């Protein structure tokens, strides 16, 4: 490698570090902007159909209302699920105390030191468990502070998107690769969210029915939570598993908890962590490994909203860094995990 190539590589790495640091510092702005953009992309085909039957402004109003309803429904679902968990935990105070005593006796028999025993059994303390649930609830409620910003963005994007066709037609004359790359990003984002919604609905229905049959309190709420967490790649099922498994343990003991874990592993793990990632990869042109790495990276950069937007964010940067640059065409197969580097 020549000195000029090395210098170029170092400058590229430095620029990437600066961009990532900037995105992390501005996560409170970047996250809602990308969420608003993703929602606008999802509803754009509906807009095109509506514009054939009504004025453009009326189509914009309909799209805006649909986006608002979807956002409110998702936030309310999370608030209700976490609120339900926070309300249930204190009602099982005696059961938790019994679990702590049993765990202490078991660890003592195993010869574990007292400090380690206190540390392990402290995790089952009623106050700590309730604090974790209410802390998660507070985090979700904190999202409400961004809703005004998100609602305003959706308002502007809903009306501005009416001109997308004309704007892209004009831009294509001089910058065809840019238009094609952004079109690919839009298609990939729409496909990813559609696939996640379909699989999430399937998982939610199955989970709700099985939890209800097993007698787990709040089965419907946990089913809704399973649907919402399905938009988090790879590990969403783990997040959705913790509340019903914990409630099952407190309500009926380890037997029911194990049954819930087995059911979730059979249903959610197979569908969400095996089948769905392959379908998502085929739909958006991202390998399964890259999808998981995207989750970890964007959650670190943008926080919780980054977990939900991991795939759309990766698709955006794939479009900007790979699809817009002819010299980067060799990277496409590495990103998609297929020799042709194309989506299927």
Secondary structure, DSSP 8 states (H G I E B T S, - for coil): --HHHHHHHHHHHHHHHHHHHHHHHTHHHHHHHHHHHHHHHHHHHHHHHHHTTS-HHHHHHHHHHHHHHHHHHHHHHHHHHHHHHHHHHGGGHHHHHHHHHHHHHHHHHTT--HHHHHHHHHTT-HHHHHHHHHHHHHHHHHTHHHHHHHHHHHHHHHHHGGGHHHHHHHHHTT-HHHHHHHHHHHHHHHHHHHHHHHHHHHHHHHHHHHHHHHT-TTHHHHHHHHHHHTTSTTTHHHHHHHHHHHHHHHHH-HHHHHHHHHHHIIIIIHIIIIIHHHHHHHHHT--HHHHHHHHHHHHHHH-HHHHHTHHHHHHHHHIIIIIT-GGGGGGHHHHHTSTT----
